[in-house]
C-alpha cells in the first residue's frame, strides 16, 4: 500500500544517500567539483535549500542524470509541503 500523506524525500537527502555516500565523495569535494560554495551543497543535503534550475543542471551533468530528475524531486517535495489543510469544493456548473 502506498502512503497517501507521506511527504516525499527532499532532493538533498537523495543527493546525499543515493550519490555522495555511495561514491565516497564529501560535500566539500563535490562543491569544489561543481565550482559552487560548500554552503550551497550543505544546505541542500540538510534540506535547508531547494533545487534551482541552475543547480539541477550542475547536478545532472556531474552525476549523469537529467535536470528533470532534480526539478521533479523538488516539485514533488514542494507540492506535498504546501498542500492545503482542507480540500476546496469543486466549482458547480452554472446554468
N, C-alpha and C positions, 0 to 999 in steps of 0.2 A: 504494500500500500504506500502510495506517495503522500507525504505530509502536505497539507494544503496551506498551513500557516507558517511554515518554516521560512526564515529569512535566508536567501541564497548566500553562499560564501562570498566574502569580499574578494575582489580580484587580487588584492595584495597578499592574502593568505594563499591563493592559488599560485601566485608568483613564487612565494617562499617555499611552500611544501611540494609543489609539482615541478619546479625548475631549479631554484637556487640550491636547496638541500641535496637533491639527487645529483646535481652537477658538482657539488662540493665547492661552490663559489660563494664568497662572502658578499654582503651588501656593499662594502667598500670597493671590492674588486669589480663588482657588477656596475656600480655607479661610474667608476673610472672607465670601464669599457664603453659605457654609453655616452660618457662625457657630460654627465649631469651631477649635481651635488648629491652627496651621500644622504643628506637630509630628505631629499625627494624620494629615494628608494626606501629609506627607513620609514617615512610616513606612509608610504603605500603598504608596506608589509604590516605596519601596525594599524591599518585601516583608518588612518587619520587624514588621508588624501585619496581622491578618486583618480581614475584613469582618464586623462585628457586624450584628444585625438593625437597630439604630438607624442605623448608617452606611448600610446598604442602602437604607433609606427615604430618607435625605438625598440619596444619590447618585441614586436613581431619580427623585426629584422635580426635582432640579436638572438632570439630563441627559435627561429624558423617556424613561426606560427603566422597567423594573419592578424591585421589590426582589428578586424571584425570580431575575432575571438575576445579581445580585451575590452572593446567597446560594448559588446553584448553582455559580458560578465558584469561590467559596471552598470549597464542599463537595467539588468535584472535585479541587481542589488538595490539600485536607487528606487525602482518601481515598488519593490517589496517594502522598503523602508518608509515610503511616502503614501502607502495605502490608507485611504480614509478609514476612520474607525467604524463608521456606519455606512451601509450602502445607500445609494441615491436611487429613488424610484425612476423607472424609465418614463420618458415623456409619453403622454397619451395622445393618440391621433385626434386631430381637431377636424370636426365637420364630417 
